[in-house]
Amino acid sequence: MKAISVRQPWAWAIIYALKDIENRGWPIHYRGDILIHAAKTCTKKEYQVAGEFCQSMGVSIPELKSLRRGQVIGIVTIVDCKFSQVASGWGMPGQYHWELANPREIAPIPYIGQLGIFEVPDDLVMEVAA
């Protein structure tokens, strides 16, 4: 199954806080379900900046030490992708806004992330998503 690595706390926000836009510098033409992999790396500064943004959206994020990292944590559906020069909700200006829907938590799957879209073996996913 297709997967994308997202740094924390953004990965958490997609699955648990209804973050419905993933900001990327490149478009995606794929539509359908994709795994959300919580990247292993997250600096305190990145966490602080993300926390301030989430707060502005009315979302309080968990403490950094309690966020899962280096694991697939959920599934979301990519429904569209549009470039935008303006900020809107979760969307940042000058980015491709991947429109997300139907976030679902799954039992965490330890996995090494990669850049871009990557594949996670179906047998690993079927065990926890069934």
DSSP file with accessible surface (Angstrom, degrees, kcal/mol):
  #  RESIDUE AA STRUCTURE BP1 BP2  ACC     N-H-->O    O-->H-N    N-H-->O    O-->H-N    TCO  KAPPA ALPHA  PHI   PSI    X-CA   Y-CA   Z-CA
    1    1 A M              0   0   40      0, 0.0   119,-2.7     0, 0.0    33,-0.1   0.000 360.0 360.0 360.0 146.7    0.0    0.0    0.0
    2    2 A K  E     -A  119   0A  67     31,-0.3    33,-2.8   117,-0.2     2,-0.3  -0.344 360.0-177.6 -69.2 147.4    1.2    3.5   -0.7
    3    3 A A  E     -Ab 118  35A   0    115,-2.4   115,-2.2    31,-0.2     2,-0.4  -0.964  17.3-159.0-143.7 158.6    2.6    5.6    2.2
    4    4 A I  E     -Ab 117  36A   4     31,-2.0    33,-2.8    -2,-0.3     2,-0.4  -0.997  20.7-129.1-138.7 135.7    3.9    9.1    2.9
    5    5 A S  E     - b   0  37A  22    109,-0.5     2,-0.4   111,-0.5    33,-0.2  -0.742  27.1-177.5 -84.8 134.5    6.1   10.2    5.8
    6    6 A V  E     - b   0  38A   4     31,-3.1    33,-2.2    -2,-0.4     5,-0.2  -0.999  25.3-120.3-132.0 132.0    4.9   13.2    7.7
    7    7 A R    >>  -     0   0  107     -2,-0.4     4,-1.3    31,-0.2     3,-0.8  -0.377  47.7 -73.0 -69.8 150.4    6.8   14.8   10.5
    8    8 A Q  T 34 S+     0   0    4     33,-0.4    42,-0.1    31,-0.3    -1,-0.1  -0.512 112.1  25.9 -77.2 151.2    5.1   15.0   13.9
    9    9 A P  T 3> S+     0   0    0      0, 0.0     4,-2.4     0, 0.0    -1,-0.3  -0.960 119.3  61.1 -86.6   9.4    2.9   16.7   15.1
   10   10 A W  H <> S+     0   0   56     -3,-0.8     4,-2.1     1,-0.2    -2,-0.2   0.895 102.6  52.6 -63.1 -40.6    1.5   17.0   11.6
   11   11 A A  H  X S+     0   0    0     -4,-1.3     4,-1.8     1,-0.2    -1,-0.2   0.932 110.3  49.0 -60.0 -44.3    1.0   13.2   11.2
   12   12 A W  H  >>S+     0   0   46      1,-0.2     4,-3.3     2,-0.2     5,-0.5   0.924 109.3  52.9 -58.6 -44.0   -0.9   13.2   14.5
   13   13 A A  H  X5S+     0   0    0     -4,-2.4     6,-2.3     1,-0.2     4,-1.5   0.861 105.9  53.8 -64.1 -34.8   -3.0   16.1   13.4
   14   14 A I  H  <5S+     0   0    1     -4,-2.1     4,-0.3     4,-0.2    -1,-0.2   0.947 119.6  32.3 -63.4 -45.6   -4.0   14.3   10.1
   15   15 A I  H  <5S+     0   0   13     -4,-1.8    -2,-0.2    -5,-0.2    -1,-0.2   0.885 135.8  20.5 -82.1 -37.5   -5.2   11.3   12.0
   16   16 A Y  H  <5S+     0   0   89     -4,-3.3    -3,-0.2    -5,-0.2    -2,-0.2   0.609 124.4  43.0-112.5 -14.6   -6.6   12.8   15.2
   17   17 A A  S  <<S-     0   0   19     -4,-1.5     3,-0.1    -5,-0.5    -3,-0.1   0.139 102.7-109.8-124.2  18.7   -7.3   16.5   14.7
   18   18 A L        +     0   0  130     -4,-0.3     2,-0.8     1,-0.2    -4,-0.2   0.806  47.2 175.0  59.3  34.4   -9.0   16.5   11.3
   19   19 A K        -     0   0    6     -6,-2.3    -1,-0.2     1,-0.2    -2,-0.1  -0.630   4.9-177.9 -68.6 110.4   -6.0   18.2    9.5
   20   20 A D        +     0   0   83     -2,-0.8    80,-2.8    -3,-0.1     2,-0.4   0.329  55.2  63.1-103.2   8.5   -7.5   18.0    6.0
   21   21 A I  E     -C   99   0A  20     78,-0.2     2,-0.5     2,-0.0    78,-0.2  -0.997  58.2-163.2-132.6 130.6   -4.6   19.5    4.0
   22   22 A E  E     -C   98   0A  15     76,-2.0    76,-2.9    -2,-0.4     2,-0.5  -0.968  21.0-141.8-107.9 123.0   -1.1   18.2    3.6
   23   23 A N  E     +C   97   0A  28     -2,-0.5     2,-0.3    74,-0.2    74,-0.2  -0.767  30.5 162.3 -89.3 126.4    1.2   20.9    2.3
   24   24 A R  E     -C   96   0A  44     72,-2.2    72,-3.4    -2,-0.5    -2,-0.0  -0.969  45.8-131.0-140.2 157.2    3.9   19.8   -0.2
   25   25 A G  S    S+     0   0   56     -2,-0.3    72,-0.1    70,-0.2    -2,-0.0   0.406  94.3  52.7 -85.0   0.7    6.2   21.4   -2.7
   26   26 A W  S    S-     0   0   94     70,-0.2     2,-0.1    57,-0.0    70,-0.1  -0.977  84.9-114.2-138.3 148.9    5.1   18.9   -5.3
   27   27 A P        -     0   0   47      0, 0.0     2,-0.4     0, 0.0    -2,-0.1  -0.376  18.2-146.3 -80.2 161.1    1.7   17.7   -6.7
   28   28 A I        -     0   0    9      1,-0.1     0, 0.0    -2,-0.1     0, 0.0  -0.997  12.4-173.9-126.1 133.1    0.3   14.3   -6.3
   29   29 A H        +     0   0  159     -2,-0.4     2,-0.1     2,-0.0    -1,-0.1   0.590  56.6 104.1 -99.0 -14.4   -1.9   12.8   -9.1
   30   30 A Y        -     0   0   76     50,-0.0     2,-0.4     2,-0.0    -2,-0.1  -0.398  51.5-167.0 -67.4 140.2   -2.8    9.7   -7.0
   31   31 A R        +     0   0  100     -2,-0.1     2,-0.3    48,-0.1    48,-0.2  -0.999  45.4  50.8-127.9 133.7   -6.3    9.6   -5.5
   32   32 A G  E    S- D   0  78A  19     46,-1.8    46,-3.0    -2,-0.4     2,-0.1  -0.874  90.4 -15.5 137.4-169.8   -7.3    7.0   -2.9
   33   33 A D  E     + D   0  77A  56     -2,-0.3     2,-0.3    44,-0.3   -31,-0.3  -0.395  54.5 176.7 -71.5 143.5   -6.1    5.6    0.4
   34   34 A I  E     - D   0  76A   1     42,-2.6    42,-2.4    -2,-0.1     2,-0.2  -0.991  29.1-116.2-145.5 142.5   -2.6    6.3    1.6
   35   35 A L  E     -bD   3  75A   0    -33,-2.8   -31,-2.0    -2,-0.3     2,-0.7  -0.581  21.3-136.9 -77.3 143.0   -0.8    5.3    4.8
   36   36 A I  E     -bD   4  74A   3     38,-3.0    37,-2.7    -2,-0.2    38,-1.1  -0.911  18.8-165.2-102.3 114.0    0.4    8.1    7.1
   37   37 A H  E     -bD   5  72A   3    -33,-2.8   -31,-3.1    -2,-0.7     2,-0.8  -0.892  16.7-136.7 -99.3 122.4    3.9    7.3    8.4
   38   38 A A  E     -bD   6  71A   0     33,-3.3    32,-2.4    -2,-0.5    33,-1.1  -0.741  28.8-126.7 -79.9 111.6    5.0    9.4   11.4
   39   39 A A        -     0   0   16    -33,-2.2   -31,-0.3    -2,-0.8    32,-0.1  -0.178   5.9-129.4 -59.7 152.6    8.6   10.3   10.5
   40   40 A K  S    S+     0   0  163     29,-0.3     2,-0.3    30,-0.1    -1,-0.1   0.836  85.3  77.7 -72.9 -31.7   11.3    9.6   13.1
   41   41 A T        +     0   0   79      2,-0.0   -33,-0.4    28,-0.0     2,-0.2  -0.625  45.2 144.9 -89.3 134.9   12.7   13.1   13.1
   42   42 A C        -     0   0   12     -2,-0.3     2,-0.1   -35,-0.1    27,-0.0  -0.729  30.7-149.8-162.9 114.4   11.2   16.1   14.8
   43   43 A T     >  -     0   0   69     -2,-0.2     4,-2.5     1,-0.1     5,-0.2  -0.435  28.0-114.6 -81.7 162.1   13.2   18.8   16.4
   44   44 A K  H  > S+     0   0  174      1,-0.2     4,-2.6     2,-0.2     5,-0.1   0.887 118.8  52.7 -61.0 -37.8   12.0   20.8   19.4
   45   45 A K  H  > S+     0   0  137      2,-0.2     4,-2.7     1,-0.2     5,-0.2   0.931 109.2  47.8 -65.2 -45.6   11.9   23.9   17.2
   46   46 A E  H  > S+     0   0   68      1,-0.2     4,-2.5     2,-0.2     5,-0.2   0.916 113.0  49.6 -59.7 -42.1    9.7   22.2   14.5
   47   47 A Y  H  X S+     0   0   50     -4,-2.5     4,-2.7     2,-0.2    -2,-0.2   0.919 111.1  49.1 -62.6 -43.6    7.5   20.9   17.3
   48   48 A Q  H  X S+     0   0  101     -4,-2.6     4,-2.2     2,-0.2    -2,-0.2   0.934 112.8  46.4 -63.6 -46.6    7.1   24.4   18.8
   49   49 A V  H  X S+     0   0   73     -4,-2.7     4,-2.1     1,-0.2    -2,-0.2   0.931 115.0  46.9 -62.2 -44.8    6.3   26.1   15.5
   50   50 A A  H  X S+     0   0    1     -4,-2.5     4,-3.1    -5,-0.2     5,-0.2   0.900 110.0  54.3 -64.1 -40.1    3.8   23.4   14.6
   51   51 A G  H  X S+     0   0   16     -4,-2.7     4,-2.5    -5,-0.2    -1,-0.2   0.901 107.8  49.4 -61.0 -40.9    2.3   23.6   18.1
   52   52 A E  H  X S+     0   0  119     -4,-2.2     4,-1.8     2,-0.2    -1,-0.2   0.912 112.7  47.3 -64.9 -41.5    1.8   27.4   17.6
   53   53 A F  H  X S+     0   0   47     -4,-2.1     4,-0.9     2,-0.2    -2,-0.2   0.944 112.2  49.1 -64.8 -46.9    0.1   26.8   14.3
   54   54 A C  H ><>S+     0   0    0     -4,-3.1     5,-2.7     1,-0.2     3,-0.9   0.908 107.7  55.3 -58.8 -41.2   -2.1   24.1   15.6
   55   55 A Q  H ><5S+     0   0  118     -4,-2.5     3,-1.9     1,-0.3    -1,-0.2   0.905 103.4  55.0 -58.1 -39.8   -3.1   26.3   18.5
   56   56 A S  H 3<5S+     0   0   88     -4,-1.8    -1,-0.3     1,-0.3    -2,-0.2   0.741 107.2  51.4 -66.2 -20.8   -4.2   29.0   16.0
   57   57 A M  T <<5S-     0   0   66     -3,-0.9    -1,-0.3    -4,-0.9    -2,-0.2   0.304 125.0-105.2 -94.2   3.7   -6.4   26.3   14.5
   58   58 A G  T < 5S+     0   0   68     -3,-1.9     2,-0.5     1,-0.2    -3,-0.2   0.712  80.9 127.7  81.9  20.6   -7.9   25.5   17.9
   59   59 A V      < -     0   0   24     -5,-2.7     2,-0.6    -6,-0.1    -1,-0.2  -0.944  46.3-155.8-117.0 126.7   -6.0   22.2   18.3
   60   60 A S        -     0   0   86     -2,-0.5    -9,-0.0    -3,-0.1     0, 0.0  -0.894  19.4-147.9 -97.7 124.4   -3.8   21.3   21.3
   61   61 A I        -     0   0   30     -2,-0.6     3,-0.1   -10,-0.1   -10,-0.0  -0.608  17.7-105.7 -92.8 153.5   -1.2   18.8   20.4
   62   62 A P        -     0   0   36      0, 0.0    -1,-0.1     0, 0.0     5,-0.1  -0.220  51.6 -77.4 -66.5 165.3    0.2   16.1   22.7
   63   63 A E    >>  -     0   0  121      1,-0.1     3,-1.4     3,-0.1     4,-0.6  -0.318  42.9-116.4 -60.9 147.0    3.6   16.4   24.3
   64   64 A L  G >4 S+     0   0   29      1,-0.3     3,-1.5     2,-0.2    -1,-0.1   0.892 113.2  57.6 -54.9 -42.6    6.4   15.6   21.8
   65   65 A K  G 34 S+     0   0  176      1,-0.3    -1,-0.3     3,-0.0    -2,-0.1   0.737 105.0  52.0 -65.8 -18.8    7.6   12.6   23.9
   66   66 A S  G <4 S+     0   0   77     -3,-1.4     2,-0.3     2,-0.1    -1,-0.3   0.568  86.9 100.7 -93.8  -6.9    4.2   11.0   23.6
   67   67 A L  S << S-     0   0   12     -3,-1.5     2,-0.2    -4,-0.6   -59,-0.1  -0.618  78.3-117.4 -80.7 134.2    3.9   11.2   19.8
   68   68 A R        -     0   0  120     -2,-0.3     2,-0.3     2,-0.0     3,-0.1  -0.466  36.5-177.0 -68.9 138.8    4.6    8.1   17.9
   69   69 A R        +     0   0   88     -2,-0.2   -29,-0.3     1,-0.1   -30,-0.2  -0.982  58.9  25.7-138.1 149.3    7.6    8.3   15.5
   70   70 A G  S    S+     0   0   15    -32,-2.4    41,-2.1    -2,-0.3     2,-0.3   0.788 103.0  99.9  71.3  29.4    9.1    5.9   13.1
   71   71 A Q  E    S-DE  38 110A  42    -33,-1.1   -33,-3.3    39,-0.3     2,-0.5  -0.988  78.9-114.7-144.9 150.3    5.7    4.2   12.7
   72   72 A V  E     +DE  37 109A   0     37,-2.8    37,-1.9    -2,-0.3   -35,-0.3  -0.753  37.6 174.2 -79.3 127.1    2.7    4.0   10.3
   73   73 A I  E     -     0   0A   4    -37,-2.7    33,-1.7    -2,-0.5     2,-0.3   0.538  49.2 -17.5-116.6 -11.4   -0.1    5.4   12.5
   74   74 A G  E     -DE  36 105A   0    -38,-1.1   -38,-3.0    31,-0.3     2,-0.4  -0.990  53.6-106.2-174.7-178.6   -3.1    5.7   10.1
   75   75 A I  E     +DE  35 104A  12     29,-2.7    29,-2.9    -2,-0.3     2,-0.3  -0.976  28.2 177.0-129.4 142.3   -4.8    5.8    6.8
   76   76 A V  E     -D   34   0A   2    -42,-2.4   -42,-2.6    -2,-0.4     2,-0.5  -0.950  27.3-120.0-140.5 159.1   -6.3    8.8    5.0
   77   77 A T  E     -DE  33 101A  27     24,-3.1    24,-2.1    -2,-0.3     2,-0.6  -0.900  15.4-143.6-105.0 126.6   -7.9    9.3    1.5
   78   78 A I  E     +DE  32 100A   1    -46,-3.0   -46,-1.8    -2,-0.5    22,-0.2  -0.800  26.4 169.3 -84.8 120.7   -6.3   11.7   -0.9
   79   79 A V  E     -     0   0A  73     20,-2.9     2,-0.3    -2,-0.6    21,-0.2   0.625  58.1 -11.9-109.1 -18.1   -9.3   13.3   -2.7
   80   80 A D  E     - E   0  99A  46     19,-1.0    19,-2.7   -50,-0.1    -1,-0.3  -0.980  49.5-145.5-168.6 171.4   -7.7   16.2   -4.6
   81   81 A C  E     + E   0  98A  20     -2,-0.3     2,-0.4    17,-0.3    17,-0.2  -0.930  21.7 168.3-153.4 124.1   -4.5   18.3   -5.0
   82   82 A K  E     - E   0  97A 115     15,-1.7    15,-3.3    -2,-0.3     2,-0.3  -0.999  31.5-125.5-139.1 142.2   -4.4   22.0   -5.9
   83   83 A F  E     - E   0  96A  96     -2,-0.4     2,-0.4    13,-0.3    13,-0.2  -0.644  31.7-171.9 -82.3 140.6   -1.6   24.6   -5.9
   84   84 A S  E     - E   0  95A  26     11,-2.1    10,-1.6    -2,-0.3    11,-1.2  -0.996  29.3-164.9-138.8 136.8   -2.5   27.7   -3.8
   85   85 A Q  S    S+     0   0  141     -2,-0.4     2,-0.3     8,-0.2    -1,-0.1   0.515  78.7  65.7 -88.1  -9.0   -0.7   31.1   -3.4
   86   86 A V  S    S-     0   0   94      7,-0.2     2,-0.2     6,-0.1     9,-0.2  -0.844  84.5-113.3-118.9 153.6   -2.8   31.9   -0.3
   87   87 A A        +     0   0   69     -2,-0.3     2,-0.3     6,-0.1     5,-0.2  -0.580  36.9 170.9 -78.4 143.3   -3.1   30.4    3.1
   88   88 A S  B >   -F   91   0B  82      3,-1.8     3,-3.0    -2,-0.2     2,-0.1  -0.833  56.7 -52.9-156.9 113.6   -6.4   28.8    3.9
   89   89 A G  T 3  S-     0   0   49      1,-0.3    -1,-0.1    -2,-0.3   -70,-0.0  -0.339 129.5  -6.7  56.6-122.1   -7.2   26.7    7.0
   90   90 A W  T 3  S+     0   0   17     -2,-0.1     2,-0.3    -3,-0.1    -1,-0.3   0.566 115.5 105.7 -78.4 -10.5   -4.4   24.1    7.2
   91   91 A G  B <   -F   88   0B   1     -3,-3.0    -3,-1.8   -69,-0.1     6,-0.1  -0.578  60.0-148.6 -80.1 132.8   -3.1   25.1    3.8
   92   92 A M    >   -     0   0   59     -2,-0.3     3,-0.8    -5,-0.2    -8,-0.2  -0.717  28.1-100.0 -94.7 149.4    0.1   27.1    3.6
   93   93 A P  T 3  S+     0   0   72      0, 0.0    -8,-0.2     0, 0.0    -7,-0.2  -0.323 102.6  21.9 -69.6 147.9    0.7   29.7    0.8
   94   94 A G  T 3  S+     0   0   31    -10,-1.6     2,-0.3     1,-0.2    -9,-0.2   0.747 103.8 107.6  72.0  24.7    2.9   28.7   -2.2
   95   95 A Q  E <  S- E   0  84A  62    -11,-1.2   -11,-2.1    -3,-0.8     2,-0.5  -0.879  76.6-106.1-129.1 159.4    2.3   25.0   -1.6
   96   96 A Y  E     -CE  24  83A  70    -72,-3.4   -72,-2.2    -2,-0.3     2,-0.8  -0.765  35.4-143.8 -80.4 130.0    0.4   22.1   -3.2
   97   97 A H  E     -CE  23  82A  15    -15,-3.3   -15,-1.7    -2,-0.5     2,-0.7  -0.877   6.9-157.1-100.8 106.5   -2.5   21.4   -1.0
   98   98 A W  E     -CE  22  81A   2    -76,-2.9   -76,-2.0    -2,-0.8     2,-0.5  -0.760  18.6-137.9 -80.9 116.3   -3.2   17.7   -0.9
   99   99 A E  E     -CE  21  80A  58    -19,-2.7   -20,-2.9    -2,-0.7   -19,-1.0  -0.693  23.5-164.2 -83.5 124.8   -6.9   17.4    0.2
  100  100 A L  E     + E   0  78A  16    -80,-2.8     2,-0.3    -2,-0.5   -22,-0.2  -0.817  13.1 170.2-113.3 148.4   -7.4   14.7    2.7
  101  101 A A  E     + E   0  77A  39    -24,-2.1   -24,-3.1    -2,-0.3   -82,-0.0  -0.949  52.3  29.4-147.0 163.6  -10.6   12.9    3.9
  102  102 A N  E     -     0   0A  98     -2,-0.3     2,-0.1   -26,-0.2    -1,-0.1   0.893  66.6-163.1  56.5  53.7  -11.6    9.9    6.0
  103  103 A P  E     -     0   0A  40      0, 0.0     2,-0.4     0, 0.0   -27,-0.2  -0.465   8.3-172.9 -69.5 136.6   -8.7    9.7    8.5
  104  104 A R  E     - E   0  75A  68    -29,-2.9   -29,-2.7    -2,-0.1     2,-0.2  -0.995  18.5-135.2-134.2 129.9   -8.5    6.3   10.3
  105  105 A E  E     - E   0  74A 124     -2,-0.4     2,-0.3   -31,-0.2   -31,-0.3  -0.535  24.9-173.6 -75.2 144.8   -6.2    5.2   13.1
  106  106 A I  E     -     0   0A  14    -33,-1.7    23,-0.1    -2,-0.2     3,-0.1  -0.908  40.5 -81.6-130.2 163.6   -4.6    1.8   12.8
  107  107 A A  E     -     0   0A  51     21,-0.6    21,-0.1    -2,-0.3   -35,-0.1  -0.461  67.2 -95.3 -60.1 133.0   -2.5   -0.2   15.2
  108  108 A P  E     -     0   0A  42      0, 0.0   -35,-0.2     0, 0.0    -1,-0.1  -0.236  35.6-157.5 -59.3 140.8    1.0    1.3   14.8
  109  109 A I  E     - E   0  72A  11    -37,-1.9   -37,-2.8    -3,-0.1     2,-0.1  -0.964  17.4-132.0-118.8 109.2    3.4   -0.5   12.4
  110  110 A P  E     + E   0  71A  99      0, 0.0     2,-0.3     0, 0.0   -39,-0.3  -0.451  46.5 152.8 -59.0 128.9    7.1    0.2   13.1
  111  111 A Y        -     0   0   58    -41,-2.1     2,-0.6    -2,-0.1    -2,-0.0  -0.973  48.4-113.9-160.3 147.3    8.5    1.1    9.7
  112  112 A I        -     0   0  146     -2,-0.3   -73,-0.1   -73,-0.1   -41,-0.0  -0.760  38.1-139.0 -87.5 123.4   11.4    3.1    8.2
  113  113 A G        -     0   0   25     -2,-0.6     2,-0.3   -75,-0.1    -1,-0.1  -0.178  16.0-160.5 -75.8 171.7   10.1    6.0    6.2
  114  114 A Q        -     0   0  106      2,-0.2  -109,-0.5     4,-0.0     2,-0.2  -0.928  28.3 -89.2-143.9 167.0   11.3    7.3    2.9
  115  115 A L  S    S+     0   0  171     -2,-0.3     0, 0.0  -111,-0.1     0, 0.0  -0.525  92.3   0.1 -76.4 149.2   11.2   10.5    0.8
  116  116 A G  S    S-     0   0   27     -2,-0.2  -111,-0.5  -111,-0.1     2,-0.4  -0.197 118.3 -24.8  70.9-163.6    8.2   10.8   -1.6
  117  117 A I  E    S+A    4   0A  60   -113,-0.1     2,-0.3  -115,-0.0  -113,-0.2  -0.679  71.7 176.0 -83.1 135.7    5.6    8.1   -1.9
  118  118 A F  E     -A    3   0A   8   -115,-2.2  -115,-2.4    -2,-0.4     2,-0.4  -0.893  27.4-109.4-137.6 167.3    6.7    4.7   -0.9
  119  119 A E  E     -A    2   0A 102     -2,-0.3  -117,-0.2  -117,-0.2  -115,-0.0  -0.825  17.1-162.8-102.9 136.8    5.2    1.2   -0.6
  120  120 A V        -     0   0    1   -119,-2.7     5,-0.1    -2,-0.4   -85,-0.0  -0.968  41.6 -98.6-110.9 131.0    4.5   -0.7    2.6
  121  121 A P    >>  -     0   0   56      0, 0.0     4,-1.3     0, 0.0     3,-0.9  -0.227  26.2-131.6 -53.8 134.2    4.0   -4.4    2.1
  122  122 A D  H 3> S+     0   0  100      1,-0.3     4,-3.0     2,-0.2     5,-0.2   0.833 103.4  62.5 -56.2 -36.9    0.3   -5.3    2.1
  123  123 A D  H 3> S+     0   0  104      1,-0.2     4,-1.2     2,-0.2    -1,-0.3   0.868 102.4  50.7 -63.9 -32.1    0.7   -8.2    4.5
  124  124 A L  H <> S+     0   0   55     -3,-0.9     4,-0.7     1,-0.2    -1,-0.2   0.904 114.4  44.3 -67.6 -39.7    1.9   -5.7    7.2
  125  125 A V  H >X S+     0   0    4     -4,-1.3     4,-2.5     1,-0.2     3,-0.8   0.906 107.3  57.5 -72.4 -41.5   -1.1   -3.5    6.7
  126  126 A M  H 3X S+     0   0  115     -4,-3.0     4,-0.9     1,-0.2    -1,-0.2   0.850  99.3  60.7 -61.6 -32.4   -3.7   -6.2    6.5
  127  127 A E  H 3< S+     0   0  148     -4,-1.2    -1,-0.2    -5,-0.2    -2,-0.2   0.859 119.0  25.7 -63.6 -34.8   -2.7   -7.5   10.0
  128  128 A V  H << S+     0   0   43     -3,-0.8   -21,-0.6    -4,-0.7    -2,-0.2   0.671 119.6  53.6-105.1 -20.3   -3.6   -4.2   11.6
  129  129 A A  H  <        0   0   45     -4,-2.5    -3,-0.2   -23,-0.1    -2,-0.1   0.507 360.0 360.0 -95.0  -3.7   -6.2   -2.7    9.3
  130  130 A A     <        0   0  127     -4,-0.9    -3,-0.0    -5,-0.3    -4,-0.0  -0.220 360.0 360.0 -71.3 360.0   -8.6   -5.6    9.3
